[in-house]
Amino acid sequence: MVTGHYGLGSILKRVEPEIPFGRLMIGVALSDILLGWALLFHREP
């Protein structure tokens, strides 16, 4: 799942080239971190 999110961030860089690559990678990593916390505290979507 993590690899798919980073792949999506890389694809978004081609679609929106003005967004910094680091910001895209932080955004996709944040989604994985939030999902981990949600699963840990039994609050999955």
C-alpha positions as CSV (number, residue, x, y, z in Angstrom):
1,M,0.0,0.0,0.0
2,V,2.8,2.4,0.8
3,T,4.4,1.8,-2.6
4,G,1.1,2.7,-4.3
5,H,0.9,6.0,-2.5
6,Y,4.4,7.0,-3.4
7,G,3.6,6.1,-7.0
8,L,0.6,8.3,-6.9
9,G,2.7,11.1,-5.6
10,S,5.2,10.7,-8.4
11,I,2.4,10.7,-11.0
12,L,1.0,13.9,-9.4
13,K,4.4,15.6,-9.9
14,R,3.9,15.1,-13.7
15,V,0.4,16.5,-13.6
16,E,1.1,19.4,-11.3
17,P,4.8,20.3,-11.9
18,E,4.7,23.5,-9.7
19,I,4.1,21.5,-6.5
20,P,7.4,20.6,-4.8
21,F,8.3,16.9,-4.9
22,G,9.1,16.8,-1.2
23,R,5.7,18.2,-0.3
24,L,4.0,15.5,-2.4
25,M,6.0,12.8,-0.7
26,I,5.2,14.2,2.8
27,G,1.5,14.2,1.8
28,V,1.4,10.6,0.8
29,A,3.5,9.5,3.8
30,L,1.1,11.4,6.1
31,S,-1.8,9.4,4.7
32,D,0.0,6.2,5.6
33,I,0.8,7.5,9.1
34,L,-2.8,8.6,9.7
35,L,-4.1,5.2,8.6
36,G,-1.7,3.5,11.0
37,W,-2.9,5.5,13.9
38,A,-6.5,4.9,12.9
39,L,-5.9,1.2,12.9
40,L,-4.1,1.3,16.2
41,F,-6.9,3.0,17.9
42,H,-9.7,1.1,16.1
43,R,-11.0,4.1,14.2
44,E,-10.5,2.9,10.7
45,P,-12.7,4.5,8.0
